Amino acid sequence: ITSEVVDRVYKEYMGEAESPAQVRDGLLGAMGDVFFVISAVEVARYHRDAGNPVYFYEFQHRPSSVEGVVPEFVKADHGAEIAFVFGKPFLAGDV
């Protein structure tokens, strides 16, 4: 990896971070892209190249059910969209 690549990646995720919270958010963004986004985009490209339609989304809604369970800076964890996909928010007596 060249120093130019390292500089570009650092600027993308850390930017002008001035606080520990901004550094944390940049690091979480970088880790999320490395562990989830890059591989998901790669798989989507394989499906596209095979002639299949591909739809890609990023779920960012913080479910109200996580209040007091996860830190405020966590917007949506991996898999948090599943309850929304299957309609849990519309069920009576939602917990």
VOPADREN-874492 format. One record per residue: z negated, y, x negated of N, C-alpha, C in turn. Coordinates in steps of 0.1 Angstrom, whole numbers, plus 2048, in hexadecimal, padded with zeros to 3 digits. Last residue first. Example, Ala and Ser with C-alpha at 12.3 -4.5 7.8 and 13.67 -1.06 7.14 Angstrom:
<pts>
[pt [7B9, 7EA, 780], [7B9, 7F5, 777], [7B1, 800, 77F]]
[pt [7B2, 7C7, 77C], [7B2, 7D3, 785], [7B2, 7DF, 77C]]
</pts>
This chain:
<pts>
[pt [72A, 7D3, 9A9], [71E, 7D5, 9A1], [722, 7DB, 993]]
[pt [735, 7D9, 9CA], [738, 7D9, 9BC], [72C, 7DB, 9B4]]
[pt [734, 7D5, 9E6], [729, 7D1, 9DE], [72B, 7D1, 9CF]]
[pt [756, 7CC, 9EB], [74A, 7D1, 9F1], [73E, 7CC, 9E8]]
[pt [770, 7D3, 9D4], [768, 7C9, 9DA], [75B, 7D0, 9E0]]
[pt [77E, 7E4, 9C4], [780, 7E5, 9D2], [778, 7DC, 9DA]]
[pt [77A, 7DD, 9A9], [775, 7EA, 9AE], [776, 7EC, 9BD]]
[pt [789, 7C4, 9A7], [77A, 7C5, 9A8], [775, 7D2, 9AD]]
[pt [7A4, 7BF, 9A4], [79F, 7C6, 9B0], [790, 7C7, 9B1]]
[pt [7B1, 7B5, 98E], [7AE, 7AC, 999], [7A7, 7B2, 9A4]]
[pt [7B2, 7CC, 97E], [7BE, 7C4, 981], [7BD, 7BB, 98D]]
[pt [797, 7D1, 97A], [7A0, 7DB, 982], [7AD, 7D4, 986]]
[pt [78E, 7BC, 96A], [788, 7BE, 978], [791, 7C8, 980]]
[pt [79F, 7C1, 954], [7A0, 7B5, 95C], [79A, 7B7, 96A]]
[pt [799, 7D6, 943], [7A3, 7D8, 94E], [7A4, 7CC, 958]]
[pt [78A, 7CD, 92E], [783, 7D5, 939], [78C, 7D7, 945]]
[pt [795, 7C1, 918], [793, 7B9, 924], [78D, 7C1, 930]]
[pt [784, 7D5, 901], [78E, 7CB, 903], [78B, 7C2, 90F]]
[pt [775, 7F2, 912], [775, 7E6, 909], [781, 7DD, 90B]]
[pt [779, 813, 915], [77D, 806, 91B], [77D, 7FC, 910]]
[pt [767, 826, 907], [76E, 829, 913], [772, 81C, 91B]]
[pt [74B, 82D, 8F5], [754, 822, 8F9], [75A, 825, 906]]
[pt [73A, 841, 8F3], [747, 843, 8ED], [750, 838, 8F0]]
[pt [722, 839, 900], [72B, 842, 907], [739, 843, 901]]
[pt [71C, 815, 8FB], [71B, 823, 8F8], [725, 82C, 8FF]]
[pt [714, 800, 918], [71B, 802, 90B], [71A, 811, 908]]
[pt [701, 803, 92C], [703, 7F6, 926], [70A, 7F7, 918]]
[pt [701, 81B, 939], [6F4, 816, 934], [6F5, 808, 92D]]
[pt [71E, 812, 94A], [714, 81C, 948], [707, 816, 944]]
[pt [72F, 7FF, 952], [72B, 7FE, 944], [721, 809, 941]]
[pt [739, 804, 96B], [72F, 7F9, 96A], [72A, 7F8, 95C]]
[pt [74D, 816, 96A], [73F, 81B, 96D], [735, 810, 96B]]
[pt [764, 812, 950], [75E, 80D, 95C], [750, 813, 95E]]
[pt [779, 829, 943], [76C, 824, 940], [766, 81F, 94E]]
[pt [79B, 824, 93C], [791, 827, 946], [784, 821, 943]]
[pt [7B0, 81C, 92D], [7A6, 825, 927], [79B, 829, 930]]
[pt [7C9, 806, 924], [7BF, 809, 92E], [7B4, 811, 927]]
[pt [7EA, 808, 91E], [7DD, 80A, 917], [7D3, 80E, 921]]
[pt [806, 7F3, 921], [7FD, 7FD, 926], [7F1, 7FD, 91D]]
[pt [827, 7E8, 925], [81C, 7EA, 91C], [813, 7F5, 921]]
[pt [83F, 7D0, 92F], [837, 7DC, 933], [82A, 7DC, 92A]]
[pt [85F, 7C4, 92C], [852, 7C5, 926], [84B, 7D1, 92B]]
[pt [877, 7AB, 935], [871, 7B8, 937], [863, 7B9, 932]]
[pt [889, 798, 91C], [87F, 799, 927], [87A, 7A7, 929]]
[pt [898, 793, 906], [89F, 797, 912], [896, 799, 91E]]
[pt [88D, 78F, 8EE], [891, 783, 8F5], [898, 786, 902]]
[pt [884, 7A8, 8E8], [88F, 7A3, 8E0], [895, 796, 8E7]]
[pt [86D, 7A8, 8F8], [878, 7B2, 8FB], [885, 7AC, 8F4]]
[pt [85D, 796, 8EB], [861, 793, 8F9], [86D, 79C, 8FD]]
[pt [85A, 7A3, 8D2], [860, 795, 8D3], [865, 792, 8E1]]
[pt [84D, 7BA, 8DB], [85A, 7BB, 8D5], [861, 7AD, 8D5]]
[pt [834, 7AF, 8E3], [83D, 7B6, 8ED], [84B, 7B7, 8E8]]
[pt [82B, 7A7, 8CA], [82E, 79D, 8D4], [837, 7A3, 8DF]]
[pt [827, 7C0, 8BE], [830, 7B6, 8B8], [834, 7AC, 8C2]]
[pt [815, 7CC, 8CF], [822, 7D2, 8CE], [82C, 7C8, 8C8]]
[pt [7FF, 7BB, 8C9], [804, 7BC, 8D7], [812, 7C2, 8D7]]
[pt [7FA, 7C1, 8AE], [7FE, 7B3, 8B2], [804, 7B3, 8C0]]
[pt [7F3, 7DC, 8B0], [7FE, 7D8, 8A8], [803, 7CA, 8AC]]
[pt [7DC, 7DC, 8C2], [7E9, 7E3, 8C6], [7F4, 7DE, 8BD]]
[pt [7C6, 7CD, 8B7], [7CC, 7CA, 8C4], [7DA, 7D0, 8C5]]
[pt [7BF, 7D2, 89C], [7BB, 7C5, 8A2], [7C2, 7C2, 8AF]]
[pt [7C9, 7EC, 896], [7CC, 7E0, 88D], [7C9, 7D3, 894]]
[pt [7C0, 7FC, 8AC], [7CF, 7FA, 8A9], [7D1, 7EE, 8A0]]
[pt [7A5, 7F9, 8A8], [7AB, 7F5, 8B5], [7BA, 7F2, 8B3]]
[pt [7A1, 805, 88F], [79E, 7F6, 891], [7A5, 7F1, 89E]]
[pt [7A8, 81F, 895], [7B0, 818, 88B], [7AE, 809, 88D]]
[pt [795, 826, 8A8], [7A3, 826, 8AB], [7AB, 81E, 8A2]]
[pt [77E, 823, 899], [780, 81A, 8A4], [78E, 81A, 8A9]]
[pt [782, 838, 886], [781, 82A, 882], [783, 820, 88D]]
[pt [781, 84E, 898], [78D, 84B, 890], [78E, 83D, 88B]]
[pt [767, 84C, 8A1], [772, 84B, 8AB], [77F, 848, 8A3]]
[pt [759, 850, 889], [757, 844, 891], [763, 842, 89A]]
[pt [761, 86A, 883], [764, 860, 87A], [763, 852, 881]]
[pt [755, 877, 899], [764, 878, 897], [769, 86D, 88D]]
[pt [73A, 872, 894], [740, 86D, 8A0], [750, 86D, 89F]]
[pt [736, 880, 87C], [735, 871, 87C], [73C, 86B, 888]]
[pt [74E, 89B, 87A], [741, 895, 87D], [741, 886, 87D]]
[pt [767, 8A2, 873], [75D, 8AA, 86E], [74F, 8A5, 871]]
[pt [788, 898, 86E], [77B, 894, 873], [770, 89C, 86B]]
[pt [7A3, 89D, 86F], [79A, 8A7, 869], [78C, 8A4, 86E]]
[pt [7AE, 87D, 86D], [7B2, 88B, 86F], [7A9, 894, 867]]
[pt [7AA, 862, 871], [79E, 86A, 86D], [7A1, 879, 86F]]
[pt [7C3, 858, 878], [7B7, 853, 87F], [7AB, 85C, 87C]]
[pt [7D7, 866, 86A], [7D9, 862, 878], [7CC, 85F, 87F]]
[pt [7CD, 869, 850], [7CF, 875, 858], [7D1, 871, 867]]
[pt [7CD, 84D, 848], [7C1, 855, 849], [7C2, 861, 852]]
[pt [7E9, 848, 849], [7E0, 841, 852], [7D3, 848, 853]]
[pt [7F1, 85A, 835], [7F7, 85B, 843], [7ED, 854, 84D]]
[pt [7E4, 850, 81E], [7E2, 85E, 823], [7E6, 85F, 831]]
[pt [7EF, 836, 81D], [7E0, 838, 81F], [7DD, 846, 824]]
[pt [809, 83D, 817], [806, 835, 823], [7F7, 837, 827]]
[pt [806, 849, 7FE], [80C, 851, 809], [809, 84A, 817]]
[pt [7FD, 835, 7EE], [7F3, 840, 7F1], [7F9, 848, 7FD]]
[pt [809, 815, 7FA], [80A, 821, 7F2], [800, 82C, 7F7]]
[pt [800, 7F4, 7F7], [800, 800, 800], [800, 80C, 7F7]]
</pts>
